[in-house]
């Protein structure tokens, strides 16, 4: 190699090293302004960061390192908050942080309760003659299944409508022309399918949107609603099992004590205060989770989402008000029995409500005088998606979009 070539190579290497150490040049476009700002401030790009525990992670690794998972999630959330604050997008990050806080509270409650069980309850089980020893091993299995169901539900995607391909996949429900009509989503500018909704927390359009679950940090939609129900079922079962075991254990301790019942009750409660705390927590969660799970089973039986449930509550309240207003107008002679506007089948509830109140205004010192159109609401509309309990549960356990995709693959 010649001397000139050697000098050239050394100069090229030096230039490359300077390019690596120097900050990137500023870009002129608005799309790269945020990236340039974060790079100049030394803030890493978290959009490319991968999760430590992704869906392909071995469950045993997560079980061996729960504290590392909590710490890692908290630190990544804090770094995202710092990044978003630097770029001026604080509101979205606050929602993300609140969801992680709920996950942290879940881990604190579950791991805290089971820590009490492992340290205080299990030694008592081995000494007690009122409870079989196999409950200690069964309890470990229940704990693993409980945490595993939570971790699994956190990683299941609810579905995301983004383009024509996903529109074709999730277009499985007809428009009822009452709650849902064929229109464009004002946020993402895509066709809004029946029963879908834009979720502001995850910034996605979710098919058969139910609600956003902060405990899972996931929107609940068509593809993961069944796993959400499974997650609730496992936790209700855990609370019922834990309450029963702790009750039998405490009852046995009270029977073994000498003295009056009130005295024995106080002595056992004071002697095993942590066991009593765990028992009370389990009982409370039995009622709370049991009621919540029963509510979602009722929604499933009616083929209704949480989002639709609150819409129908609003509709029923409006229907009662409109009916009362129409009957009052009939009694006062303001309209004839065949007068007034009738609910048109081609109008949605929101259009009808808008028509009935479009001329309401405040008069006479704040007194509201309704000059709106009198509407005969007629009979109350029913849920067009309710096809019977068996078929409704079938649509949740075997989602229509996944059936459609499976049929397409088999063709």
Secondary structure, 3 states (H helix, E strand, C coil): CCHHHHHHHHHHHHHHHHHHHCCCCCCCCHHHHHHHHHHHCCCCCHHHCCCCCCCCCCHHHHHHCHHHHHHHHHHHHHHHHHHHHHHCCHHHHHHHHHHHHHHHHHHHHHHHHHHHHHHHHHHHHHHCCCCCCHHHHHHHHHHHHHHHHHHHHHHCCCCCCCCHHHHHHHCCCCCCCCCCCCEECCCCCCEECCCCEEECCCCEEECCCCEEECCCCEEECCCCHHHHHHHHHHHHHHHHHHHHHHHHHHHHHHHHCCCCHHHHHHHHHHHCHHHHHHHHHHHHHHHHHHHHHHHHHHHHHCCCCHHHHHHHHHHHHHHHHHHHHHHHHHHHCCCCCCCCEECCCCCCHHHHHHHHCCCCEEECCCEEECCCCCEECCCCCCCCCCCCHHHHHHHHHCCHHHHHHHHHHHC
